[in-house]
């Protein structure tokens, strides 16, 4: 068929161009809106397809979604590098999408069940709890919206796996080995760079200005981690009554000093 592929296993029509399934009673509308096919021609195509194939799910109630990861389904678009929720197994294409899902569907964030914890608590929880989501290599979906539009994990087709294993040339193997070694070097460099970024060094040229040079903060704070210092000035949670009182008092003092300096010196700091 020019426009559609009939999947006997899943009992759906899959648009060859859009790479997703279309309900039988929506074929004419799909052809007109997505491919500019005139109503008369679209109606004829729809009738021919439905007469030719009888084993088709006519509506969402007749369709059964995959319950275990199948092999890649031909003609459906394959998505890669997604994220799967560990609570309900929902899949999202982006990290921001899975964060939003966990927050809205399960009232959970990446680090806690509710609220925005301090950075210290975030690190502690991240070390002690199982992750809210995991990475998913390959996934598909049948319909682009509404019923049965959820993504599901799939396995790579066996023929492609055998082809890669049996026919990988020496050049390909050598390139894979070199790429692996390079990845290791870059990973090590990133770890060293990340560690250096966390520790304050005396005289950091990218942060020192006249005010910092006058206060000598970069000298006094040498050796401390940025995140640890930020934890000290972050607003405590409501249940931390003593810490919250101290934080509020210091914030009030800072505002009072700022106002005094502005009045005396005529400058807003």
C-alpha positions in Angstrom: 0.0 0.0 0.0 1.3 3.5 -0.9 0.2 5.2 2.3 -0.2 2.5 4.9 1.3 -0.7 6.2 -1.0 -3.3 7.8 0.5 -4.9 10.9 -1.0 -8.4 11.2 0.5 -9.0 14.6 -0.9 -5.7 16.2 -3.9 -5.4 14.0 -3.4 -1.7 13.0 -2.7 0.4 10.0 0.6 2.3 10.2 1.2 5.4 8.1 4.4 4.9 6.1 5.3 8.6 6.2 4.2 9.6 9.7 5.4 6.2 11.2 2.5 5.9 13.6 -0.8 4.0 13.6 -4.1 5.5 12.5 -7.6 4.3 13.5 -9.6 2.9 10.5 -12.3 5.5 10.7 -9.6 8.3 10.8 -7.8 7.3 7.6 -9.6 9.7 5.3 -9.1 12.6 7.8 -5.5 11.7 8.2 -4.8 11.6 4.5 -6.4 15.0 4.0 -4.8 16.8 7.0 -1.3 15.3 6.9 -0.8 14.5 3.3 -3.1 16.8 1.3 -5.1 14.0 -0.2 -8.5 15.1 -1.5 -11.6 13.9 0.3 -12.8 11.8 -2.6 -9.5 10.0 -3.1 -9.0 9.6 0.6 -12.4 8.0 1.0 -11.6 5.6 -1.8 -8.3 4.6 -0.2 -9.9 4.2 3.2 -12.6 1.9 1.7 -10.1 -0.2 -0.2 -7.9 -0.7 2.8 -10.8 -1.7 5.1 -12.2 -4.1 2.6 -8.8 -5.7 2.0 -7.9 -6.2 5.7 -10.5 -7.4 8.2 -8.2 -8.2 11.2 -8.0 -4.6 12.4 -8.7 -3.0 15.7 -11.6 -0.7 14.9 -11.3 1.4 18.1 -9.2 1.8 21.3 -11.3 -0.8 23.1 -10.2 -3.5 20.5 -6.5 -2.7 20.7 -4.1 -4.4 23.1 -0.9 -2.6 24.0 2.4 -4.5 24.5 2.8 -5.7 28.1 6.4 -6.8 27.7 9.1 -5.2 25.5 8.7 -6.6 22.0 11.1 -6.5 19.2 11.1 -3.3 17.2 7.8 -3.0 15.3 8.3 -2.4 11.6 7.2 1.0 10.2 6.8 2.5 13.6 9.2 5.3 14.5 12.0 4.2 16.9 13.0 6.6 19.6 16.3 6.4 21.5 17.9 7.6 24.7 14.7 8.1 26.8 13.9 7.7 30.5 11.5 5.3 32.2 9.7 6.0 35.5 10.4 3.3 38.1 7.1 3.8 39.8 4.6 3.3 36.9 7.0 2.4 34.0 6.0 5.5 31.9 8.5 6.6 29.4 9.5 10.1 28.4 11.8 11.3 25.7 13.7 13.9 27.7 15.0 14.3 31.3 12.8 17.3 31.8 9.8 15.3 30.6 10.4 12.5 33.1 11.0 15.1 35.9 7.7 16.7 35.1 5.9 13.3 35.0 7.3 12.2 38.5 6.4 15.6 40.0 2.8 15.6 38.6 1.9 11.9 38.6 3.7 10.8 41.8 4.3 14.1 43.7 8.0 13.3 43.8 11.1 15.1 42.7 14.5 13.7 41.8 15.6 13.7 45.4 12.5 13.7 47.7 8.8 13.0 47.9 7.8 16.6 48.4 9.1 20.2 48.4 12.6 21.4 47.6 15.2 20.1 50.1 18.5 21.6 50.9 21.4 20.6 48.7 22.9 18.6 51.6 19.7 16.6 51.9 19.5 16.1 48.1 22.9 14.5 48.1 22.1 12.3 51.1 18.8 11.1 49.6 20.4 10.5 46.2 23.0 8.2 47.8 20.4 6.3 49.8 17.4 5.9 47.5 16.8 4.1 44.3 16.6 6.4 41.3 13.1 7.6 40.2 13.9 6.7 36.6 16.3 4.7 34.5 17.6 5.2 31.0 15.9 3.4 28.1 17.8 2.7 24.9 15.0 2.1 22.4 11.2 2.7 22.6 8.2 3.2 20.3 4.5 4.1 20.4 1.5 3.3 18.2 -0.6 6.5 18.3 0.5 10.1 18.6 -2.2 11.2 21.1 -5.0 10.0 23.3 -5.6 6.3 23.9 -2.7 4.0 23.4 -0.3 6.9 22.8 2.1 5.8 25.6 5.7 4.9 24.8 6.8 1.3 25.4 10.3 -0.2 25.5 11.4 -2.4 22.6 14.3 -4.7 21.8 16.4 -4.3 18.7 15.6 -6.7 15.9 17.6 -9.9 16.0 18.7 -9.6 12.4 20.4 -6.3 13.0 22.1 -7.6 16.1 23.5 -10.7 14.3 24.6 -8.5 11.4 26.6 -6.2 13.7 28.2 -9.2 15.5 29.0 -11.3 12.5 30.1 -8.7 10.0 31.9 -6.1 12.0 35.2 -5.5 10.2 38.6 -5.2 11.8 38.4 -1.4 11.1 35.1 -1.2 12.9 36.4 -3.1 15.9 39.6 -1.0 16.0 37.5 2.2 15.8 35.3 1.0 18.7 38.3 0.2 20.8 39.8 3.7 20.1 36.4 5.4 20.9 36.2 3.4 24.1 39.7 4.6 25.2 38.9 8.2 24.2 35.6 8.0 26.2 37.6 6.9 29.2 40.1 9.8 28.8 37.3 12.4 28.5 35.4 10.9 31.4 38.6 11.1 33.6 39.2 14.7 32.5 35.6 15.7 33.2 35.9 14.2 36.8 39.1 16.2 37.4 37.6 19.4 36.0 34.4 18.9 38.1 36.5 18.4 41.2 38.5 21.5 40.5 35.3 23.5 39.9 33.9 22.5 43.3 36.9 23.8 45.3 37.5 27.5 45.7 41.1 28.5 44.8 42.7 31.7 46.0 42.7 34.4 43.3 40.2 32.8 40.9 40.4 35.4 38.0 36.9 34.6 36.7 35.2 35.7 40.0 37.4 38.2 41.6 36.2 41.8 41.3 37.0 45.0 43.3 34.5 44.1 46.1 35.8 40.5 46.4 39.4 41.8 46.3 38.7 44.2 49.1 37.0 41.6 51.3 39.6 38.9 50.5 36.8 36.3 50.4 38.6 34.2 47.8 41.5 34.0 50.3 39.4 33.2 53.3 37.2 30.6 51.5 40.1 28.8 49.8 39.6 25.0 49.9 35.8 25.1 50.5 33.3 23.6 48.1 30.9 25.9 46.4 27.9 23.7 47.1 28.8 23.4 50.8 28.9 27.1 51.2 25.6 27.5 49.3 24.0 25.1 51.8 24.9 27.5 54.6 22.9 30.4 53.1 19.9 28.4 51.8 16.6 29.0 53.6 15.9 26.2 56.0 12.7 24.1 55.8 9.7 25.0 57.9 10.3 22.2 60.5 13.8 23.5 61.2 12.5 26.2 63.5 15.8 27.2 65.2 17.7 27.3 61.9 14.8 29.3 60.3 14.9 31.9 63.1 18.6 32.4 62.7 18.3 32.6 58.9 15.5 35.2 59.1 17.4 37.3 61.7 20.5 37.3 59.4 18.5 38.2 56.4 16.9 41.1 58.3 20.3 42.3 59.4 21.6 42.2 55.8 18.6 44.2 54.6 19.1 46.8 57.4 22.8 47.1 56.6 22.0 47.5 52.9 19.5 50.3 53.6 22.0 52.1 55.9 24.8 52.0 53.4 22.4 53.3 50.7 21.3 56.2 52.9 24.8 57.2 54.1 26.7 56.7 50.9 24.0 57.4 48.4 24.7 54.1 46.7 22.6 51.0 46.4 24.6 47.9 47.2 
